[in-house]
Amino acid sequence: MSTDQPQAREMEAESMLRTLAAQAEALWPQEQPLLAALGQVAPSVLDVGCGSGEITTRLRRLHGDSAITGVDLFAPHLDIARSQDPSIDYAVADARHLPFADGAFDLVVCRHVLQAVPSAPAVLDELWRVCAPGGWVHMLAEDYGMIHFPGEHLERFWLDGAVAFGKSAGCDLLSGRRVPAWLRGRAEDLRVHYLAVDTLRVPAATFGAIWTAWADGYADGIAAATDLSRAVVDAAWAEMQATIEDPAAYAVWLVPVIQARKPG
């Protein structure tokens, strides 16, 4: 990691913006029908960890005149979000301590957050708390054991590199497989789907943009927090990028989507 901490934070924030934009482009065409299948338009919607509003603005188009709120910890990203759609209410908030009353929202959305925070169960408790009886919680929970490229060494890269890096920060990068178990016994209706970011469904430029942004944001951290050298990390990313760009090759990132209805 750079010794210039402000510059390092700025680079990480810029990488996150590129990641969010590319992930929204790749995932929303598959995710939107899952949200639409929940039924009638939700009168009130909360997007937790909304970033710069890529999905929040899409929720606006999906839910028409609903009251939509987006919260995130990083205020500069919310400034970008507000510039895109001033009809959405944005606020700085911690997903572990949401500043809303019990049952305040009919639809609670949380994407790309649970694997990135040290206390995912606490976030789940808050999502559930602010969801109205009869309402839905919609979560996109990443799982880095569900990234598959040719070669066993690349399978090990994610477990020995990214997952170990997450553990060093107190985060569980295998959260996607754990969320359904956390919700069993709570939900009236529990649904698990898998979105596929792969070399058949997603343009190589979009798939590659996600991987480039991830490398820019996390390669230093993986090398610093694990036994993998920076040369090994860079070589793994270069091999994955080459696979994404090769029209004869195949790779897939499976992304769990968990939807849970709160008993009415």
N, C-alpha and C positions, 0 to 999 in steps of 0.2 A: 504494500500500500504506500502511496506517496507520503513523504514526510510533510508536504504542504497540506495540512488537514482541510482548510477551507476549499482549496482547489480539488482535493480528492472528493469531498462531499458534493461539490458542484458537478464533477464528472459523473458521480454515481447518480445524482438527480437527473442529469441529462440522459444517461443510459436508461434510467427507469422510464422516462417519457417515451423514448424510442421503443422500449419493450412493450409498454402499455398500448401504444398505437398499433404496433404490428400484431400483438396478440388479439386485440379487438378485431382487426381485419380478418385474422385467421379463424377466430372462434365464433364470432357473432352469427354468421350464416347458419351454423349448426345449433347454436344456443337459443336463438330467438324463437324457433318453433317450440322448444321445451317450455319457455316462459308463456308463450301463447296458449299452450295446452293446459295451463293451470285454470283456465276458465275466464270469468268476467274480468274486466278492467279493474284493477285495484284502486280504490279512492285515494289511498295514501301509500307512498313508496319510499323506502329508505335504501340508499346505496352506501354501504359501509366500506371504507377504504377506496373511495371513488377516484383517487388520483386526479388527473386533469380532465375527467369527465367524459372519456371516450364512450363508456357504456351508459353513464347517466343520461347523456343526450339521446342515446338510442332508446333508453327506457321512456324518455319523454315522448318519442315518436310512437312507441308501442302503447303507452298508457294515456295518450291524449291530454286531457285537461286535469289529470290527477295532480294532487299535491306531491311534489317530488323533492326529496332532501338528499343531499350528498355530504358525507363527512370524511375527513382525512386528517392525518396528523401533520402533513406538510403544507403549510399555508401557500407557498408560491405555486404549487400545482393547482390549488383551489382558485387562485387568481386567473389562471389560464382557463379553468372550467367556467368561471363566471363570464368570461369574455365570449364563450361559445353560446351560452344560453342563459340570459339574465332571469328567465322565468323559473329557474331551479334555485332552491334555497341551499346554499353551501355554507358549511361551518367547520371549523377546526375541532376535532374531537378524537378521543382515544377509544378504539373499538372495545377495550376492556372495561370502559366506564362511560357508556353512552349517556348523554344528557337529555334523555327522553323518558317519559312516563311509561309505565308498564302498559303493554298492548297498544302502543301509539300508532303502529303502522300495519297495514293490511298485507303488504309484501315487503320483506326484508331481503336485500340482495347483498352478498358478500363474496367478492371474487379475488383470487390471487392474494389472499391475506393470511389464511389459517396456517399455511406452511411457513410463513415469514415472521411470525410473532412467537415469543417465548412462552406464551400462556394461551394456546389455542382453546383449551376447555373453557377458560374464562370468557373468551370472545364468544364461543358458542352459547354460553349461558346468557350473555347480553343480547345476542341476536334473538334468542328464544324469548327473553323477557319482554323486549319491545315489540314483538310480533303480537298482533291482536288474535284473540281466540277465533278459530276458523280461518286464519290467515296462513300465508306460506313463507317459509324461509328458503331461499334459493342460494346455494353455495357452490362456487367453483373452487375446489380444494386440490391444489397440485400435489403430485406424488412423483418424486424423481426416480422411483424404481419402475416407473411406467414409461420410460424413454428407451426406445429400442433402435439401435443402429447395428449394421453388420459388424461382427467381431466381438468376441467375449471380452476383450480388453476394454472396449467402450462401455459394455455393461458394467464392468468393474469401476470404470472411471466415475460413473454417477454415484455408486455406493461408497467407494473409497475417497472420492473427491467431494462432490457436492453435498451428499448426505452427511459426511463427516464434518464438512465446513459448517453446515447448519447446526449440528450438535454443539460445535464449539461456541456458537452464539446462543445456545439454548433453544434452538428451533427444530421442529420435527419436519423434515422434508419428505416424509412418508405419510403426511397427514391425510392425504386423499383416501387411503384405505381404512383409516381409523374413524373418520367422521360418521359413517353409517352406524357403527357400533355405539358411538356416543349418543346417537339419537334414538336408538331402538328402545321402546318402552315409553318414549316421550311423544312421538309423532303418531297422529291418527292415520296418516298416509305417508309412507316413506318411499321415495323413488330414487334410484341411482342410474345415471346415464354416463356414457363415455363419449366425449368429443375426440375426434381424431385429427390431429395436425400431422399430416403425412404428405409424402411426395406425390400422391395421387390427387388429393382433395385441395391442397393448398399450393398456390403458385410458389415456385422456388424462391422468388425474390422476397416474398412475405415470410416464408419459413426461414430463409437465410437471415432476414433482418432480425428475427427474434434471437437467433443463435449469436449473431454479431453483437447485439445489445447485451445479451447475457455475458458473453466473453469480456466485453468492455467493463461491465459492472462487477464481475465476480471472479475473474481469473486470478487477480492478485490475491484476493482473500482465500481462495482455495489453495493456492500455492503456499501462502503463509500459515494456514491453519492445519495443513495435512502433511503427509509424507511425500506428496507428489511435488516434483520440482516444477518451476515455471516452464521449463522446456517441455516437460511431459504434458502439462496442461495445455500449452499452446499447440503441441502436436495433435492432441486429441481433438481440440476444437477445429483445427485445420482439416483433419480427416473427416469430421462430421460435416463441415461446410462442403467439402468435396463430394460427399455422398448426396447431400441435398441438391447440389448442382448437377449431378450425374443423372441424365434421363433414364438410364438403364438400372439405376439403384433404387432401393426402397429403405425408408426410415419412417418411424412413427413416434409421436408423443401423444399418449393417451391421457386425457384430462377428465378426471371424475367431476360430474355435476350431481350434487345431492339436493333433492327437494323434499322438504318436510312440512306437512300441514299440522298446525297446532290445534289440538282438540277444541271444539267450540263450546 
